């Protein structure tokens, strides 16, 4: 005769005390189990302007995947890079610490994010598609694996977006969590040559043509012919197409995280190192002429600090990140490190970073005020934005001698920074803010590093189409010109920018 099936309920009735003990042990075991800390994926996209993204309200749908994904997290609409070219921008992004020298390195006394997380048991990896983000400059600090592309392909680019995504997925497939993965995409950077073809036809209108012409000094406006204008629009369409091809690779990355069940326990941050000029402003005064398309208008990055150069996306999603939030708080990419550490429950280990007062946590609770100005710096000068409204541009002394001027803008009424204010009192106040900020941060000892040979710097910059003198300006240490400050100042041209 088959005995009756012993159900769980019947077992409790027969052995209630023993069952209770068993349940207590199970409960204790579950309550003391250690959950895997959240993973972190930090995505930086080279040369991506916020106002040329769907999430930034652009008229072209250049980042549909990013916009859809970001709707499930938090978007900071007024996020600014701390520099307008890659080396200083990335060094400050990855440390949350200010560098007032334009060289762009991670120094011995700094605490890069990867080192902090590796000390907490994270597996760390970086995929760098920018040839300047080298280990020699300290960008490998804290990474178990550090992959960097140092040569161009036939299109004049480094690794393209599909390559970066493939390598990132390969890293995440290794079954050990938690992990921190840094992905640096390069596609929107000049030269604009979309591998998927030009996705957007040029936009042409009399109003837009007039705006480009108005950006020129009066004596140069006749140089912007209809052919030149159409050439500008063609190139902007190519830039936008490269933004879209990057977005397609992000879509594949996001889909893979979902399919693998990683999305729920992975914090993802998407931002950019800096923006791009795209011919909307006159070239900087005192610069050496360059053989580029219509050099009278500035299309690159690295020597100006207007909004098109430093206003970049900052979108976060994952555990602890509020869903469906768009904040208009003016923030800095210096805030990224303290924000992700806050979300991960990791204390900031460097007292120096707190003393410098550079970055603050923006999540899980968005502050009502950042509490401190937003600064940006490059080889030609410094800018400060206060209350998310007033921005002052202070050129370096040698640029002032060349004819550059101090400019103050009210971003509320003049978001494109086209009409400088005549407000001597406010200008003096913000100028003092910049001078105090520079003086304070110059006193910080980051530690000594081995100098990179000037010829090597020239070669590295040349490999991506830049001149070292143009990007580094007076901070460029060249033994052939040591002591000749006037020559260095004169050679501080402009350039493309980083990577």
N, C-alpha and C positions, 0 to 999 in steps of 0.2 A: 504494500500500500504506500502510495506516495505521500510523504508528510506535507502538511499544509505549508504554503510559502510564508516565510517569516518576513513580514514587512518591517520597515523602519519604525512605523508607529507602534507595531506589536512589540518590537524589541525594546522600545522605551517603556512600554507598559510592564514588561517582564523584568527589565533590568534598569530601572529609572536612575538609581544612584550611579551606576557605572556609566550609563549613557551621558549623564550630566558631566561626569569627570572627563569623558572623552571629548564632549563638546567644548569644555573649558580649555582643554589642551589645544584643540583645533583653533579656537578663538585666539588664544595666546600666541600660537604660532603665526597666525595671520597678522596680528597686530604688531608683532615684533619684526616682521619681514621688512627688508630694506628695499624700497622702490628705486628703480634706476633713475638717476637725475635726468632732467631733460637734455637732449642733444641740442647743439647749436650749429646752424648754418648761416654764415655771414657772406652775403653776396654784394660785391662792389662792381659797378658797371662803369667802365672808363668813359668819360666825356659825355655824360647823360644829363641834359638839362631837364629840370622838373617840368618846365612849361612846354616841353616837347613830348610829354607822356600823356596817355589817356587819363591816368590817375591825377595828373596835374591840370586837367581841363583842356587839353590841346584839341584843336578842331579835327586833326587826323587821329584815327584810332591806331596809334603806334604801339600801345602796350595793352591790348585787350586781356591777355592772360594775367598780367600783373594786376590790372584793375579788378578783375574778378576775384583773384586770390586775396588781394588786400582788403576787399570788402568784408572778409572774415577776420580781420584784425584791426590794427590801428595805423592811421596815416597821419604823419606830421606834415602839414601843408607848407609850413614856413621853416624848412630845414636848410641849414647853410654849412657848406664845407669850410674848414679852417684855412684852406688855401685853394688857389685856382690851378694848381698843377699837381701831378701825382705823388711825387716823392714826399714833400712835406704833408700833403693831404692824407696820404696813407699812413705815414708814421704817426700822425696825431689821431687818426681814426682808430688805429690798432692799440694805442696806449692810453688814449683819453688825456694826454698830457701835451702841453704847449711846447712848440719849438719856435723861437723867434728868429733863429738863423734859418735861412732858406735852403740849407743843404739837403735836408730830408733823409734822416737816418734814424735807426732805433739804437739808442746809446746804452752803455753798460748799466747805468743806474736807473734806467726806465723799467717798467713792469708791463711788457706786452701781454695782451689778453691770452695768447696761446700758452705762455709760460704759467700764468695764473691757473688756467684750467688744467694743464698737464699735471701740475702739482696736486690737483684735486682728483686725479685718476682718469682724466679724459684722454682719449686717443685723439691726436691732433694731426691735421693735414691741410696743406695749402696747394691750390692750383693757380699759378700766377701766369697770366698771358701777357704781362707787360715786362719787357726786357730790362727795365730799370729797377724792378723790385727784387734786387739780388740779395743773396745771403751775405755778400760782402758789406752791404749796407745794413745788415742786421734783421732783414725781414724774415729770415728763417728761424728766429729766436722762438723756441717753445714748440716747434713743429716736429713731430715724429717723421713725417714725410713732407718734402718741400719740392714740388715740381714747378719748374719755370721754363718758359720758351724764350730762348735768347736769340733766335734768328727769325727773319721774316720768311713768309711763304711767298709764292709767286704773286699774290694779290697785294703784297706790301704790308701784310698784317702778321701779327703773331697768331697763336692758336685762336681759331674762330669759336663762336659760341657752341656749336655742336661738340667740338673737341673738349671744351672746358666741362660741359655737362657730362659727357661720357666719362671723363677722368674723375669727376666728382662722384658719380654713381658707383664707379669701380671702388673708390675709397669707402663709401658707405656700405657696400656689400660685405665687407669684412665684418664678421659677426662678433663685434665687441663694442659694447656701449658702456658709458656715454661717449660721444665723439663731438669734436669741434672741427668743422670744415670751413675753410675760407676759399671762396671762388671769386676770382677777378676776371671778368669778361672785358673784352677789348673792342668789340666790333664797331661801336659808333665813332671811334677815333678816326681822324684823318689818316690815310686817304679814304674818301667815301666811295667804296666799291662793293655794294651789296652782292653777296654770293647768290642770293635767291632772286636777283634781278630787282629793278626799280619798282617798288610796290605802289608808289604814289606819283601821279602826274604832277608837274609843277603847278603851284598856285600863282596866278598872275592877276594883278589888278592895278589900276591907276593909283589907288590909295597906298598899296604896299610899295609901289615904285617910288611914290613921293616920299614915303617914310625913309627909305634907304637914301634918297637924294638929300633929304633934310639932315641926315646924320653927318653929312660931309661939311667941312668949312665952305663958306659961300663961294670962295674962289675955285673950288674943286668940283662943284656940283655938275658942271657941264660934262665932266668926264664920265659920269654914270649914264651912258647911253642905253637905249632899249636893249641892245645886244648884251651889254654888261648886266643889266637887270635880269634878263632872262637866264643868263649864266648863273647868277646867284640863286635864282629859284630852282634851277635844275640841280644844283649841288645840295641845296637844302632838302630837296626831295630824296636825294641819294642818302643823306644823313638820316632822315626819318626812316628810310627803308632799312638801314642797318640797325636802327633801334628796334624795328619790328622783327628782324631776324633774330635778335637777341631775345626778344620776348617769346618767340616760338621755342627757343631752347629752355627758357624758364618754365614755360608751360609743360614741357616734357619732364623737367625736374620735379615740379610740383606734383604731377600725375604719378611719378614713380614713388615719391614719398607716401602718397595716399595708398597706392597699390600695395606697398610693402608694409603698411601699418605703422609707419614711422611718423606720420604727420601729427598725430595726437600728442606725441611726446618729444617734438622737435620745435624749438624756437627758430624761426627763420627771419632774418633781417635783410632787406633789400635797400641798397643805397647806391651812391655814385661818388667817385672821388672829386669830381668837379664838373663844370658845364662846358659850354663852347660859345664863341662869339657870334658866328654865323652872319657876319657882315652887317650887323645892326648898329655898329658904333664906329666912329672915326678911329683910325690907327693912333696909337699912343705917340705923343709928341717926343721928338728927340731920338727915335729908333732908327737903326740902320735899315735901308730899303731891302726888301726881300723879293725874290722871284716867285711870287704866288699870284693866284687869281685876284685881281683888283686889290692891291695892297693898301689902297687909300682907306678901305674899310677893314676892320679887324675881324678875322674869321676864326682864330684859334683860341688859345687859352694860355694862362701862365703869367701874364704881365699886367692884367687888369683884374679888378675885384668887384665889378658890377654884378647885378643879379644874375645875368645870363652866364656868368663865370662860376658862381658859387651856390646858386639856388638849386638844390638837388633833391631827389626823392628820398624819403625815409619811411619805409613801410615795415611793420612787424606783425608777426602772427605766430601763435603757439600758446603753450601753457602759461597762464598768468597775464596774457595780453588781452586787454578789453576788445570785444568784438563789435565791429561796425562803427568805430569811432574815427572821426576826423578832427584833429586839433589844429587850431590856427596859432598856437603858441610858437613864437620864434625860438628855435633851438639850434644847437651846433652839433656837428658830427663828433665833437669832443664828448658829447653826452652818451654816445653809443656804448662804450665800455662800461661805465657805471650803470647804465640801464640794463644791459644783459646780465651783469653780475647781480644786480638786484633781483631780476627775474629768476636767476639760478640759485639765489640764496647764498651767494658767495661774497664774503666781505672784501672790500678793497684793501689789498695788503700794503699798498704804498702810501705812507703818511704824506710823502712829498706831493703826490697828486692832489690830495685834499688841501694841502697848504697852498699849492699853486692856484687852487680855486678855478679849475678849468672846465671840468665836466660834472654833470649831476644826473642822478637817476630820473628818468621821465616816466617810468612804469615800475610796478603795476598801477600806481595812482598818478595820474598826470597832474603836475603841480599847477596851481593857478597862475604862477609867474615863475620864469626861470631864475629871477633874482640877480642876474648878472648880465652884462652886455654880451653880444655875440661878436667876436673878433675874427678877422681873416687877414692873412699875410702872404705876400709874394715878394719877388725880388725888387719890385718897383715901389712898394709902399704897403700900407696897412689900412684896413677899414674897421669901423665899429658900428654896430647897429644897436640902438637902445629902444626899449619898449616896443620892439618889433616895428618901429615907425621911422625914426630918424637915423640916417646913415651918413657917416662922414668918411671921405676918402682922403688920406694923408699921404702924399707922395714922399719918397725918400728925399733927402737933402739934395742929392745930385740931380734928381728929376726936377725938383723945384728950380734949380739953377738952369736946367734946359728949357724951362718955360711951362712945366706942369703946374697946376693950381690945386689948392685945397677945395674940395667940393662937398657940399651938404645937401642932402635930398630928404624930402618928406615922402616916404613910401606910401602913405595913405592916399595922397592925391597925385603922386607921380611914381607909380610902381616901376616904370621902365627907366627911371633916373635920367630924365632928359633935360630937366630944368632946375639948375642948382638954385638953392635958396640964398638970399642975402640976409644972413642972421649972424652977425659977428659974435654975439654973446654965446649963442648955442654952439657955434663952430669952435670957439675957444674952449668951451667946457668939454666937448667931445675930443678935441685935439689933446687936451690934458689927460683924458682917460687913456688914449692910445699911448702917449708918452710914458705914463705911469705903468701901464701894462707891460710895455716893452722893457722898461728899466727893471721891473720886478722879476720878469722871467729870465732876463739876462743873468741874474745872480744865481740861478739854479745850476748846480753842478751835475751834469748828466754823465760825467766820466769821459776819459780819453779814449779815442778810437784811432786806429791806423788810418792815415790819410790815403785816399785813393789817388793814384797818379793822374796828373792833369791830362796826359795823353789818353789814358784809359777812359777817363770821363768823357773826353771829346769823342772817342770811338763809340762808346755806349750811346751817347746822345745822338750821334750821327746815324746809328743803326735804326733809329726810329724817326729820323728826319729833323732833329733839333741841333742847336748849337749850345754847348755848355755855357758859354758866356751869356747867351740870351736868357736861359732859364734861371741860372744862378746869380746873374748880375754881379754885384760887388762881393757876394759871398763866395765867388769862384776863386779858389786858391790855385794860381798858376805860377809856378816857379819862374817862368820867363818874364812875368809881369809883376813879380813881388815888389812892393814898395811903390809901384806906379799906379796910384789910386785914380788919377785922371784918365789913364788909358783904360783901366778896367771899367770905369764909369761910362766912358764913351763907347766901349764895346758891349755894354749891357743892353743888347738889343732885345728883341722879343723872340719868340719862338713858338713852336707848336706847343708842346707842352710835354707832358709826361707820357706815361703809360701806367 
